[in-house]
Amino acid sequence: MAKVPYSAYTPDGKEESGFIDVSSNHEALRLLKEKELKEIEFHGDALFGVMRDDLEHLSEKELKQIAQPENRWQKEMHFRDYFTELLKNNFWAIMIGIAMFGYGYSVQGAWWMSFGVILATVGPFFGLWNYKLLTTYEALIKSATFGEWDKVYTYANKLKASTKKPSIEIEADSKIAAALAVQGKLPDALAQIEKHRDTLRETMPGMYEHKIATLYYLAGNYKLAYLYTKKAYETSGTELIALDYINAEIFYGDLHTAEEIFKTIDSKVLPTFARPYYHYLQGLIAYKKGDLQNAHKSLAEAYSGMLAYRKNPAVWTIQAIIAGTLAVVTYEETHTPCSDMILSEAVVSILKIYASQELQEKLQVYYPQQFEK
């Protein structure tokens, strides 16, 4: 079972956030509808929810307290917000600890004072430690996004030294593997993922193949990237991996197959951050069919949807690819370039690393100043 974060509204109009134990987002949607919840949105996927061992043994009340800020942090996170939530969640422990310290001070009781300090600070301490891990992970993602490979190695090793959580170690090694693949060290990159093969296959079916596909893509072997993405889809069957497989079919397989699989995707079960990707694929299919008007409409919707997550570095790569594709379609439809805001300097630098060869070639033709060969 996996813990999937969601937000919704109760029949009387109150907002509700929490985690639900399910094996898929489809099951989560059915169960939440049975509770008569409305406007249901998911902020994660069952595929990744199985790795949330940090949520085990928490009460439903505690899970709801965690869910709301986590859902909000997907779009934007500030230390002030994190610290406010940290104090709120540990309010009574801090108050009781302060009271015990005060009592111990008044009666010169060292035990009361010591225990009061421990009670008042242990919750915030672990919270701040988790925040430190979070900021290191964010720095790792940013480094990988912009191709700062030396920093990728540094932050990834720092993360692995800071915690023994399997999910963190896998993500750190995945970023190291990506750096190695881009730098032409594919065997070493594959070895980084191979050591996690059994864990990934037991907990997240299809994810091992998906990560291998990513490495082949970064190394420029698009045929094997396509084949492993297809295998990941056949193994997993989840919507998130299905979206990546559709993308692979569009570029390296069969457009008709991509279109037929796309029709089976229920956008209601997608995490909110994946819905712009859904519209991107919709636009990409229309573009490949020569329907520039509908392609532009869907890609503009995808780009607009991604702007809500523009402060989350985890989505910067796909946001850049959506922007690059929109720029190409805009030029082909109107014969005029898109605005500099869409193809910003940051977006261009990401596209030069992660965009498909086909997309890069078209951008070089339509936007030669930004994409010099």
N, C-alpha and C positions, 0 to 999 in steps of 0.2 A: 504493500500500500504506500501511497505517496501523499504528502501534504501539499495541497494546491491552494495558493492564496486567492481570495476572491473579494469582491465588494458588490453590494446589492442594496435594494431598498425593501423593507418589510411592508406588508399590506397596509399598515397605518402611516407609511411614508418616512419611517426612520431609516437613516443610513446604517448599514451593517457591514463590517469587515471581519474576516477570519480566515481560518484554514480548514479544509475539508479533507478527510482521509478517503482516498479513492484510488482506483487503478488507472483511470483515464479522465480526461476533461469531459468526455461525453457522459460518463457516469456522474461526475460532479454536477453537470448542468441538469441532469434528470433529478437528482436528489434535492438540489436547491429549488427547482421548480415545484417539487412536491411539498416544500415548505412554504410555498406561495410567495417566494421572493421575486422581485421585479428588477428589471434593468441590471441583470447579472453580468458582471465582467470578471474575467480571470486575469491575474497578474503574474501567472507562472504556468508551468505545464507539469503534468504528472511524470513526464520523462525525467525532469530534473528534481522534482519534489522528493524522490526516493533518497536523495543525498542530504536531505535536511535533518541530519541527526541531532542538530542543535535544538530542534523543537520537540524532541522526545520528552515524555514525562511532564509536559507542561499542561496546566489546566485549560479548559476552554476559555475562561476569562483571560488568562495570561496570553493565550494565542491571539485573541481578539485585540489585546493591547499592542501586541507586536505587529499584527497584520496592517493596521491603518498607517502607521508611519512607514513601514516597508513599501507598501503600495505607492505612497506619495514619493518616497525616495527614488523610485524608478525614473521619475521625471526630473526631480531636483532634490539635492540633499545639501544642507548646510550644517556645520558643526553646532550652531545655535539650536537648530531644530532637534538634532540628535541629543544634545545635552538636556534640552527641555524634556524630551520624552524619557530620558534616562532618569532624571530627577522625579518625574511623575510616577514612573513605574516602581521606583524605590522609595517613595515618599514616606510611607509609614515606618519602614526599617530605619531610615535616616532619622525620623523624629524620635522613635523609641531609643535609638542609639544615643542621640544627643541628650535625651532625658536621663538615660542611665549614666552617661558621662557627668552630667550636671549633679546628679545625686551622689555619685562616687566622689566628686570633687568636694561637695559640701560635708561629707562624712569622712573624708580622707581615705576612701576605700579604693585601693589600687585595682582590685579585681573588677569592680563595677566600672571604673573609668576605662580599663583596657577592653573589656567586653563591649562597652558602649562605642568605643572608637572602631572596633572590628565590625560591629553590626551596621554602623552608619556608613562605612567606607567600602565594604566588600562588594556590594552591588555596583556602585559607581565605578570601582576599580576594574572589575571584569568588563563592564560596559565600555569603559574608555580603552581597555586593551583590545576589545573587539573592533572598536572604531579605528584603532591604529592598524589592525589587520586590513580593515576595509579600505583605508586610504592607501595602504601599500598595494593592495590589489588594484585599486583604481589607477595608480601610477603605472602598474604593470600593463594594464589594458591600453593606456594612453601611449606607452612606449611601443607596444606591438602595433598599434594602429598607425603610427607615424614612421615605423621602420627604424626606430632607435634600438638596434639589436643589442648593443652593449648594455644598455639600461634594462632591457628585457631579462638578460641573464642575471643581472644584479638584483632586481626586484623579485624575480621568481625564486632565486635561492634564499633571499631574505624571508619570503613567505614560508618556504618549506622549513626554514630554521625556526620560525616563530610558532608553528603549530603542527600537529601530527594528524589533523583531520584529513581523511582520504580525499574528500571533495576538493580541498584547497591544494593538496599535492598534485592531484590530477590536472587541475586547471593551470598550476604553475608549470608542470612538465609539458602541457599542451602548448603553452606560449613559447617555451624553450624550443620545442619541436618545430613550431612555425618559423622561428628565427633561423634554425638550422636548415630548414627546407628552402627558404628564400636565399640563403647564403650558399646553396649548392651542396649541402651535406645531408642528402636525403637518407642514406642508411642510418646515420646517427639520429636523424629526426624520427624515423620509424621506430628505432629502438626506444626512444623516450616514451612512446605510446604503447609499445609492445608489453612493457612491464606492468601496465595497468589493464591488459586485455581481459583477464579473468574477472576482475572487479567490475569493469564496464559491462561485460556481457551478462554477468549475474544481476546487476542492479539496473542497468540502463540499456536494454536491448537495442541494437542498431547504432549506439553511440561510438563504439570502437571503430566500426566501419566508416562512420561519418568523419571521425577525426583523421583516419587514414586517408580518406578522400580529400580532405582539406590540405593535407601535406602534399599529395600528388598535384593538386591544383596549384599550390604555391611554387612547386618545383617545375611547373610547366608541362607536366604529363597529364593532359586533359582527358585522354582516353581512359586511363586508369582512375582518374578522379571521377569520371562519369560512372564507370562500372562499380566502384565502391559506394558511390552515392545511391545507386540503384539497389545495391545489396543492403545498404543501411535502411532504405525505405522498406524493402521486403522483409527485413528482420524486425523492424520497429513497428511500422504501421501508424505512427503518431503524426499528427498534423504538421508539427514543426519540421520534421524530417521530410515529410511529403512535400512541403513547400520548396525545400532545397532540391529535392529530386525533380520537381517540375522545372525548376530553373535549369538544372543540368540537361533535362530532355530538350528544352527549348534551344539551348546552345549546341549540344553535342549529340543529341538523339533525334527523336521524332516529334515534331510539333503537334501532330494529331494526338499522340499519346499524352503529351503534356496537357493539352486542352481537355482530354477526357478525364484525367486524374484531377485536374483543377476543378472540374464540375462536382467532384465528390467531396470537396473540402467544405466543411461547415464553419463559416467564419465566426459563428457565435461561440465556439469552443476555443478559439485562438486567444492567447494572451493579448492584452490590449497593445503591447509593443510590437506584436507580430502582424497586426491588421494592416499597417501601411505596406508591409512586405507582400501581403495578399493582393492589395491593389496594384502594387508594382508588377507582380506576375500577370495580373489581368491586363495591364497596359502593355507588358512585353509581348504577350500572346497577340494582342490586337496589332502591335507594331509589326510583328513577324508576318501577319496576314495582310499587311499593307493598309490597315485602317488607322491612318495617322490621327484623325480627329478623336476617336475613342481612346487611342493609345495616349494621346496628350491629356485627355480628361482623367484617365485612371492614374497616370503617372503624377499629374499635378495633385491629385487627391492623396496619393502615397507620400509625396514630398511634404504636403501640408500636415499630414498626420505625424510624420517623423519630427516635425519642428517641436512638438510637445515634449520630445525626449532629447532635444538637442544638447542638454547638459549632462546626459548620461553617456560616457565614453564607450560603453558596451555596444551601442548601436551606431556609432559614427561611421563604421565601415559600410554597412548597408545603406545608411543615409547618404553617403558619398556616391555609392553606385546608383541609387535612385536619382540623385541630382545629375549625375553624368548622363544617365539614360534620358532623363527629361530634357537635358540640354541638346542631345542629339535629335530627339523627336521634334523639339521646338524649331531647330534649324531646318530640318527637312520639311516641316509643315509650313513654316512662314518664310523660309529663306533668309531669316535674320537671326543673329545670335541671341542667346538668352541673357539675362541680366548678370552682372558680375557677382551679385549676391548668391546666385545659385552655384556658380563655379568659383567659389572663393579660393583663396590660396591654400587653406587647410584642406578643402575638398579635393583640389587638384593633386596635392601631395599624397593623399590617401589613394586616389584613383590610379596614380602611377605605380602603386604597389599591388593593389588588389583587384582592379578592374580586369575583365576578360580581355583577351587580345583583340577581339572584334570591337569591343567598345573603345579601347584605347586607340585603335587605328582610325575610327571615325572621329573621335575627339581631336586627333592630330590634324585631320583634314579640315574640320569645321572651326576649330579653335586653335590655330597654329601658334599663337602667341603664348597661350597657357601651356600647350602640350608640345613643346619642341622635342623633336626626336633625339 
